[in-house]
Amino acid sequence: MRILVTGDGGFVGSYLMPALAKAWPDAVLTGLDHNVDITQPVILNSAVKKIRPTHVIHLAALASIPQSFKDPQKTWSVNLQGTFNLIKAVQATSPNAVFIQIGSSDMYGAAFKQGNPVNESSPLMPLNPYAASKASADLMVYQEGMNSNLKVIRLRPFNHTGPRQGAGFVVPDFARQIVAIEQGRQEAVIHVGDLTAERDFTDVRDIVEGYLCVLKNAERLETGDVFNLASGQTYGIESILNRLLSHSAKKIEIVVDPTRLRKTEIFRVLGDASLIKQRLNWQPKITIDETLQDVLSYWRTNLPETL
């Protein structure tokens, strides 16, 4: 096996790479060099040709929703055109490879407004440039898989968090502020966005186990297969904050910051991951409280000098 992971230097990649090395100790495991830009097909083709992957896990993406509104062109360029460049490079070099496309639950968008748990048959109704570019990439790789020998499998993970996730996402953002207050480096006030929203959170380590589960079973899966990865439980953002605060001895005030409120906010996100549970026996194991404690512990030892 020669496994290529794009985005190996990111949050999820930092868990995926050691997990892959442990599961397949004899595999050649590689990421793309930092000087390889997936929006540059010539450079990308050369890199993929050297690797000749038998399996590809495509994590690399611009994932910030606020940033996707600020620079939609770059978001589309990386998330759609970059994915197109990658799958074409893999087809040219390794026409029988397994190509695992990592999407996002955000692609379902307005489908969540129907109020039911969203499954793989739910419509893709994205509400921001990030989600739209990922939904388009999902459809594009499906089409490419149907018209080539590549085995294309699409995964749609719901919200996932854990230690090492950067600030700018809700759980590490809360945890970082709590730790800064504990260390006397921030006034005892946490600035928050909409706390009424409910999200389906899974620990990043469970999500990575899901990716490994798909890779282990790739031979018996069919091109075009698609799986949600979700806990199947919703947690209110206010509940997440209160659980984090319960692990701190500090008395902390909560203040709503209007700049953190999104226009197209979906109130409730709930995923149906019964398909992957039935077919591949994947099941999240880490509780939300374990995850939150681990995130706080991470920031307590890794709070940067400049906030």
C-alpha positions as a Python dict, from the first residue, in 0.01 Angstrom:
ca = {
    (1, 'M'): (0, 0, 0),
    (2, 'R'): (110, 352, -83),
    (3, 'I'): (-122, 591, 100),
    (4, 'L'): (-131, 959, 9),
    (5, 'V'): (-294, 1192, 261),
    (6, 'T'): (-351, 1551, 156),
    (7, 'G'): (-382, 1798, 441),
    (8, 'D'): (-167, 1571, 658),
    (9, 'G'): (-31, 1873, 847),
    (10, 'G'): (-376, 1985, 965),
    (11, 'F'): (-580, 1912, 1276),
    (12, 'V'): (-733, 1584, 1156),
    (13, 'G'): (-415, 1486, 972),
    (14, 'S'): (-220, 1505, 1299),
    (15, 'Y'): (-434, 1215, 1425),
    (16, 'L'): (-480, 1032, 1096),
    (17, 'M'): (-112, 991, 1004),
    (18, 'P'): (-4, 807, 1324),
    (19, 'A'): (-325, 600, 1316),
    (20, 'L'): (-251, 490, 959),
    (21, 'A'): (111, 409, 1048),
    (22, 'K'): (-9, 191, 1335),
    (23, 'A'): (-277, 14, 1128),
    (24, 'W'): (-53, -44, 824),
    (25, 'P'): (307, -48, 948),
    (26, 'D'): (436, -176, 615),
    (27, 'A'): (257, 83, 403),
    (28, 'V'): (434, 377, 240),
    (29, 'L'): (260, 670, 402),
    (30, 'T'): (308, 1018, 264),
    (31, 'G'): (161, 1366, 250),
    (32, 'L'): (217, 1634, -11),
    (33, 'D'): (523, 1854, 35),
    (34, 'H'): (439, 2202, 162),
    (35, 'N'): (555, 2351, -167),
    (36, 'V'): (296, 2146, -362),
    (37, 'D'): (-13, 2357, -426),
    (38, 'I'): (-315, 2151, -533),
    (39, 'T'): (-439, 2446, -738),
    (40, 'Q'): (-127, 2412, -959),
    (41, 'P'): (-187, 2101, -1175),
    (42, 'V'): (162, 2070, -1325),
    (43, 'I'): (336, 2071, -986),
    (44, 'L'): (67, 1844, -840),
    (45, 'N'): (91, 1593, -1127),
    (46, 'S'): (465, 1565, -1078),
    (47, 'A'): (427, 1505, -702),
    (48, 'V'): (154, 1241, -743),
    (49, 'K'): (356, 1066, -1017),
    (50, 'K'): (646, 1020, -773),
    (51, 'I'): (417, 883, -502),
    (52, 'R'): (205, 654, -726),
    (53, 'P'): (-57, 609, -452),
    (54, 'T'): (-274, 300, -424),
    (55, 'H'): (-499, 484, -177),
    (56, 'V'): (-572, 856, -138),
    (57, 'I'): (-741, 1028, 156),
    (58, 'H'): (-819, 1385, 49),
    (59, 'L'): (-843, 1602, 360),
    (60, 'A'): (-689, 1924, 228),
    (61, 'A'): (-939, 2210, 213),
    (62, 'L'): (-1002, 2566, 321),
    (63, 'A'): (-1248, 2496, 601),
    (64, 'S'): (-1320, 2833, 763),
    (65, 'I'): (-1675, 2947, 693),
    (66, 'P'): (-1614, 3316, 781),
    (67, 'Q'): (-1302, 3313, 560),
    (68, 'S'): (-1499, 3152, 276),
    (69, 'F'): (-1728, 3457, 272),
    (70, 'K'): (-1429, 3693, 274),
    (71, 'D'): (-1246, 3512, -9),
    (72, 'P'): (-1491, 3287, -194),
    (73, 'Q'): (-1271, 3270, -503),
    (74, 'K'): (-983, 3114, -312),
    (75, 'T'): (-1223, 2877, -133),
    (76, 'W'): (-1364, 2752, -466),
    (77, 'S'): (-1017, 2732, -618),
    (78, 'V'): (-879, 2506, -342),
    (79, 'N'): (-1188, 2303, -253),
    (80, 'L'): (-1326, 2234, -601),
    (81, 'Q'): (-1054, 2302, -857),
    (82, 'G'): (-784, 2161, -628),
    (83, 'T'): (-985, 1842, -578),
    (84, 'F'): (-1040, 1815, -954),
    (85, 'N'): (-666, 1858, -1015),
    (86, 'L'): (-590, 1590, -756),
    (87, 'I'): (-831, 1328, -886),
    (88, 'K'): (-707, 1384, -1242),
    (89, 'A'): (-346, 1347, -1127),
    (90, 'V'): (-434, 1022, -949),
    (91, 'Q'): (-622, 889, -1253),
    (92, 'A'): (-320, 955, -1474),
    (93, 'T'): (-73, 784, -1241),
    (94, 'S'): (-275, 527, -1044),
    (95, 'P'): (-592, 457, -1247),
    (96, 'N'): (-710, 178, -1013),
    (97, 'A'): (-652, 362, -684),
    (98, 'V'): (-900, 407, -400),
    (99, 'F'): (-989, 776, -365),
    (100, 'I'): (-1153, 875, -34),
    (101, 'Q'): (-1306, 1221, -49),
    (102, 'I'): (-1358, 1389, 288),
    (103, 'G'): (-1661, 1615, 269),
    (104, 'S'): (-1856, 1791, 542),
    (105, 'S'): (-2198, 1780, 703),
    (106, 'D'): (-2215, 2151, 626),
    (107, 'M'): (-2293, 2051, 266),
    (108, 'Y'): (-2647, 1957, 376),
    (109, 'G'): (-2711, 2316, 482),
    (110, 'A'): (-3079, 2407, 460),
    (111, 'A'): (-3173, 2036, 466),
    (112, 'F'): (-3127, 2054, 844),
    (113, 'K'): (-3418, 2298, 865),
    (114, 'Q'): (-3656, 2008, 800),
    (115, 'G'): (-3581, 1900, 1158),
    (116, 'N'): (-3508, 1531, 1092),
    (117, 'P'): (-3175, 1350, 1130),
    (118, 'V'): (-2997, 1397, 797),
    (119, 'N'): (-2890, 1082, 611),
    (120, 'E'): (-2689, 1028, 293),
    (121, 'S'): (-3000, 1063, 77),
    (122, 'S'): (-3082, 1409, 212),
    (123, 'P'): (-3036, 1691, -41),
    (124, 'L'): (-2717, 1897, -49),
    (125, 'M'): (-2838, 2254, 15),
    (126, 'P'): (-2523, 2450, 113),
    (127, 'L'): (-2556, 2796, 266),
    (128, 'N'): (-2200, 2928, 249),
    (129, 'P'): (-1910, 2921, -2),
    (130, 'Y'): (-1719, 2657, 196),
    (131, 'A'): (-2015, 2419, 201),
    (132, 'A'): (-2103, 2487, -163),
    (133, 'S'): (-1747, 2421, -280),
    (134, 'K'): (-1733, 2096, -80),
    (135, 'A'): (-2073, 1984, -212),
    (136, 'S'): (-1957, 2053, -567),
    (137, 'A'): (-1638, 1855, -507),
    (138, 'D'): (-1846, 1567, -367),
    (139, 'L'): (-2055, 1555, -686),
    (140, 'M'): (-1749, 1594, -908),
    (141, 'V'): (-1556, 1304, -755),
    (142, 'Y'): (-1868, 1086, -777),
    (143, 'Q'): (-1890, 1159, -1149),
    (144, 'E'): (-1519, 1094, -1198),
    (145, 'G'): (-1549, 762, -1016),
    (146, 'M'): (-1840, 656, -1235),
    (147, 'N'): (-1641, 730, -1550),
    (148, 'S'): (-1304, 575, -1460),
    (149, 'N'): (-1149, 278, -1280),
    (150, 'L'): (-1093, 477, -961),
    (151, 'K'): (-1286, 355, -659),
    (152, 'V'): (-1431, 676, -516),
    (153, 'I'): (-1574, 669, -162),
    (154, 'R'): (-1722, 985, -12),
    (155, 'L'): (-1733, 1059, 361),
    (156, 'R'): (-1933, 1333, 527),
    (157, 'P'): (-1813, 1390, 884),
    (158, 'F'): (-2027, 1602, 1115),
    (159, 'N'): (-1878, 1847, 1368),
    (160, 'H'): (-1566, 1698, 1522),
    (161, 'T'): (-1334, 1842, 1779),
    (162, 'G'): (-1052, 1747, 2012),
    (163, 'P'): (-710, 1853, 2138),
    (164, 'R'): (-498, 2047, 1885),
    (165, 'Q'): (-794, 2196, 1698),
    (166, 'G'): (-716, 2563, 1635),
    (167, 'A'): (-905, 2855, 1781),
    (168, 'G'): (-1172, 2980, 1545),
    (169, 'F'): (-1388, 2672, 1603),
    (170, 'V'): (-1640, 2679, 1884),
    (171, 'V'): (-1499, 2423, 2133),
    (172, 'P'): (-1130, 2526, 2122),
    (173, 'D'): (-1238, 2892, 2117),
    (174, 'F'): (-1430, 2850, 2443),
    (175, 'A'): (-1154, 2637, 2600),
    (176, 'R'): (-878, 2880, 2502),
    (177, 'Q'): (-1066, 3171, 2660),
    (178, 'I'): (-1131, 2975, 2981),
    (179, 'V'): (-763, 2887, 3013),
    (180, 'A'): (-655, 3245, 2938),
    (181, 'I'): (-885, 3358, 3221),
    (182, 'E'): (-747, 3087, 3455),
    (183, 'Q'): (-394, 3210, 3382),
    (184, 'G'): (-490, 3575, 3442),
    (185, 'R'): (-429, 3673, 3081),
    (186, 'Q'): (-787, 3766, 2996),
    (187, 'E'): (-1058, 3937, 3199),
    (188, 'A'): (-1312, 3692, 3340),
    (189, 'V'): (-1547, 3733, 3044),
    (190, 'I'): (-1607, 3489, 2756),
    (191, 'H'): (-1724, 3638, 2427),
    (192, 'V'): (-1963, 3408, 2243),
    (193, 'G'): (-2185, 3389, 1935),
    (194, 'D'): (-2526, 3219, 1920),
    (195, 'L'): (-2555, 2978, 2214),
    (196, 'T'): (-2900, 2848, 2116),
    (197, 'A'): (-2770, 2635, 1828),
    (198, 'E'): (-2743, 2256, 1864),
    (199, 'R'): (-2469, 2055, 1697),
    (200, 'D'): (-2381, 1688, 1647),
    (201, 'F'): (-2029, 1658, 1793),
    (202, 'T'): (-1793, 1361, 1763),
    (203, 'D'): (-1437, 1331, 1894),
    (204, 'V'): (-1176, 1368, 1619),
    (205, 'R'): (-1020, 1038, 1728),
    (206, 'D'): (-1348, 856, 1661),
    (207, 'I'): (-1378, 1027, 1322),
    (208, 'V'): (-1027, 908, 1233),
    (209, 'E'): (-1127, 555, 1335),
    (210, 'G'): (-1412, 591, 1087),
    (211, 'Y'): (-1169, 683, 810),
    (212, 'L'): (-956, 378, 894),
    (213, 'C'): (-1265, 160, 898),
    (214, 'V'): (-1351, 270, 543),
    (215, 'L'): (-995, 215, 424),
    (216, 'K'): (-985, -136, 576),
    (217, 'N'): (-1309, -226, 399),
    (218, 'A'): (-1238, -46, 72),
    (219, 'E'): (-1220, -366, -132),
    (220, 'R'): (-1579, -460, -56),
    (221, 'L'): (-1716, -108, -103),
    (222, 'E'): (-1834, 21, -439),
    (223, 'T'): (-1736, 338, -618),
    (224, 'G'): (-1976, 617, -529),
    (225, 'D'): (-2048, 485, -179),
    (226, 'V'): (-2111, 764, 68),
    (227, 'F'): (-2120, 760, 448),
    (228, 'N'): (-2209, 1011, 718),
    (229, 'L'): (-1992, 1004, 1031),
    (230, 'A'): (-2185, 1143, 1326),
    (231, 'S'): (-2265, 1076, 1690),
    (232, 'G'): (-2640, 1090, 1627),
    (233, 'Q'): (-2678, 1319, 1930),
    (234, 'T'): (-2712, 1694, 1948),
    (235, 'Y'): (-2547, 1913, 2208),
    (236, 'G'): (-2653, 2272, 2264),
    (237, 'I'): (-2365, 2518, 2229),
    (238, 'E'): (-2468, 2662, 2566),
    (239, 'S'): (-2446, 2311, 2714),
    (240, 'I'): (-2096, 2268, 2566),
    (241, 'L'): (-1988, 2598, 2723),
    (242, 'N'): (-2140, 2509, 3060),
    (243, 'R'): (-1970, 2168, 3059),
    (244, 'L'): (-1636, 2336, 2991),
    (245, 'L'): (-1698, 2597, 3262),
    (246, 'S'): (-1781, 2319, 3511),
    (247, 'H'): (-1418, 2202, 3483),
    (248, 'S'): (-1284, 2545, 3586),
    (249, 'A'): (-1277, 2696, 3934),
    (250, 'K'): (-1298, 3051, 3796),
    (251, 'K'): (-1619, 3255, 3802),
    (252, 'I'): (-1666, 3364, 3440),
    (253, 'E'): (-1917, 3601, 3281),
    (254, 'I'): (-2065, 3521, 2937),
    (255, 'V'): (-2114, 3805, 2684),
    (256, 'V'): (-2272, 3768, 2338),
    (257, 'D'): (-2054, 3925, 2066),
    (258, 'P'): (-2267, 4034, 1764),
    (259, 'T'): (-1968, 3990, 1530),
    (260, 'R'): (-1972, 3616, 1605),
    (261, 'L'): (-2333, 3571, 1489),
    (262, 'R'): (-2387, 3416, 1142),
    (263, 'K'): (-2669, 3524, 910),
    (264, 'T'): (-2752, 3174, 781),
    (265, 'E'): (-2728, 2998, 1116),
    (266, 'I'): (-2892, 2654, 1124),
    (267, 'F'): (-3052, 2599, 1463),
    (268, 'R'): (-3018, 2219, 1488),
    (269, 'V'): (-2772, 1985, 1316),
    (270, 'L'): (-2830, 1614, 1367),
    (271, 'G'): (-2673, 1335, 1164),
    (272, 'D'): (-2791, 983, 1086),
    (273, 'A'): (-2483, 761, 1064),
    (274, 'S'): (-2670, 431, 1076),
    (275, 'L'): (-2540, 330, 730),
    (276, 'I'): (-2172, 314, 829),
    (277, 'K'): (-2268, 157, 1163),
    (278, 'Q'): (-2461, -121, 987),
    (279, 'R'): (-2223, -182, 698),
    (280, 'L'): (-1883, -128, 861),
    (281, 'N'): (-1957, -151, 1234),
    (282, 'W'): (-1817, 193, 1313),
    (283, 'Q'): (-1935, 350, 1637),
    (284, 'P'): (-1808, 655, 1828),
    (285, 'K'): (-1661, 554, 2165),
    (286, 'I'): (-1539, 875, 2330),
    (287, 'T'): (-1795, 1071, 2534),
    (288, 'I'): (-1846, 1444, 2490),
    (289, 'D'): (-1722, 1508, 2845),
    (290, 'E'): (-1399, 1317, 2782),
    (291, 'T'): (-1345, 1522, 2468),
    (292, 'L'): (-1406, 1854, 2643),
    (293, 'Q'): (-1175, 1768, 2933),
    (294, 'D'): (-902, 1670, 2686),
    (295, 'V'): (-944, 1997, 2494),
    (296, 'L'): (-912, 2200, 2817),
    (297, 'S'): (-605, 1999, 2920),
    (298, 'Y'): (-449, 2068, 2581),
    (299, 'W'): (-494, 2446, 2609),
    (300, 'R'): (-370, 2448, 2969),
    (301, 'T'): (-31, 2329, 2843),
    (302, 'N'): (-35, 2490, 2498),
    (303, 'L'): (-173, 2840, 2539),
    (304, 'P'): (42, 3060, 2312),
    (305, 'E'): (244, 3348, 2453),
    (306, 'T'): (53, 3599, 2243),
    (307, 'L'): (-326, 3567, 2243),
}
